[in-house]
């Protein structure tokens, strides 16, 4: 049986990180390793040796094995039989797939959220937008200090927009895609791949459309926002020094979305 975990040191996202309590050691190990992969502390293709993980995360072999098996099911880890585990690689092909799935799911969820709009939902979106705006105003001045906080608040804003959609399954898929996409966004934010002025403008336009309950406009603005960010990110990560190929690669994939 797995040991009971009262708490585990956590490297939370953003400025409101806490030390969560988990029911078991394997649950705690799963969340710790998952966070390390998503934030890039464990690099793509990095071999995950149990001895190293025990020393780094302070969990036993059994909880670590259970955690790694769950992460393999999440496509964040690759299990290679007797050769053990590795962090899943990243690739432009996978990123294009993630972007196109976001284009299918998030605008639909946003339209449903607006159709179900309540004052409570509007308040949550407004609060998330306010926090994101404060972080974005500081990101250019201190990207190293604010990058992780921006990622946290950016996800909170995007999730607030769609969380009123009424479909737990749709939200599960969107959350899984967001975690996968973060592995690509983190280094792009550090590289300042996406102009901050454009991000601010697009987030403001998206917020205004949602608050006016214009579902069609909000969905189209969200698609533009996802495509623009993906184009800049793809160029920075996969086509550095190529003036055209990065944007073309993602845009070509999006023509089918």
Secondary structure, DSSP 8 states (H G I E B T S, - for coil): ---B-S------SGGG------SBHHHHHHHHHHHHHHTTSS-TT-EE-HHHHHHHH---HHHHHHHHHHHHHTTSEEE-GGG-EEE----HHHHHHHHHHHHHHHHHHHHHHHHT--HHHHHHHHHHHHHHHHHHHHHTT-HHHHHHHHHHHHHHHHHHHHTTSS-HHHHHHHHHHHHHHHHHHHHHHHTT-S-HHHHHHHHHHHHHHHHTT-HHHHHHHHHHHHHHHHHHHHHHHH-TT-TTHHHHHHHHHHTT-
